[in-house]
Amino acid sequence: MRWLATLVIVVALAGISGMRVFVRNRCRSQCINNLRRLSSAARDYCMAKRVSVHQDIRVLEIAEYLYKPSDVLACPLSGKPYRSFSCARGPVCPSSMEHTAAFQTITCVERMGRLWEACRRKCREEGVPTHEPMQPAQLVNDRLRPNLCPAG
């Protein structure tokens, strides 16, 4: 009977720690999505208001460019509000640098993918062999910018 009580306690503790991991991972995903939404809204705001990409923007200023802005104003992990940021730097999580690093990595990979597609398209259109070197500035158009990653 004693082993049964021990087993119940062990299972309960494992369930609690598993739930903590689940909640932390869910908060991480939500925060990264919030950072993506903030970044996108900030780009829209800068284009609409003709604001420099290096000027700091308060999150409340871009609220009109967000769908359900109340869901995006704070990190779900701690409830701390997101701080002002510029489009050039991108938003930063006030709770976890790991959230910010994950967001920057995802953003960089997406931008590199767009650059790669633009390179392949340009090579096809101009009949250039794909092994020829090409500078990113040669591929820039209205939708693709030369700064590939917000981190560097």
ABEGO torsion letter per residue (X at the ends): XAAAAAAAAAAAAAAAAAAAAAAAAAAAAAAAAAAAAAAAAAAAAAAAAGBBAABBBBAAAAAAABBGAAAAABBAAAGBBBBBBBAAAEBBBAABAAAAAAAAAAAAAAAAAAAAAAAAAAAAAAGBBAABBBBAAAABBAABBABABAAX
